[in-house]
């Protein structure tokens, strides 16, 4: 993501997984094995899949 700065709003599609540090978002991209729906991240009208 070009020009992404702290505090900028983003939208995303992925899978949140809890862990001992709070969590992490996985699958914000295409799964080449087709086990998970494809995700994306969007900032300033540009979407990365």
C-alpha positions in Angstrom: 0.0 0.0 0.0 1.6 3.2 -1.2 1.4 6.3 1.0 -0.3 4.4 3.9 0.2 6.3 7.1 -0.6 5.6 10.7 -4.2 6.5 11.4 -5.4 6.2 7.8 -8.7 4.3 7.4 -8.6 1.0 5.6 -11.1 -1.8 4.8 -10.2 -5.4 4.6 -11.5 -8.9 4.2 -9.7 -11.7 6.0 -9.9 -14.1 8.9 -9.1 -12.9 12.4 -7.4 -15.4 14.7 -6.9 -14.8 18.4 -3.6 -15.4 20.1 -1.8 -14.6 23.3 -0.8 -11.2 21.9 -4.3 -10.2 20.9 -4.6 -11.6 17.4 -3.6 -11.5 13.8 -5.5 -11.2 10.5 -4.9 -13.9 7.9 -6.1 -14.6 4.4 -6.1 -11.0 3.2 -5.0 -12.4 -0.2 -5.9 -15.1 -2.7 -5.5 -18.7 -1.3 -3.7 -20.6 -4.1 -5.0 -23.9 -2.7 -8.6 -22.7 -2.7 -9.3 -23.6 1.0 -10.2 -20.0 2.1 -12.2 -17.3 0.4 -9.9 -14.7 -1.2 -9.4 -11.5 0.9 -8.3 -8.0 0.2 -7.1 -4.7 1.7 -8.3 -1.4 0.5 -6.9 2.1 1.1 -7.7 5.4 -0.6 -9.9 3.7 -3.2 -7.2 1.2 -4.2 -7.7 -2.5 -3.5 -5.0 -5.1 -3.2 -6.1 -8.7 -3.5 
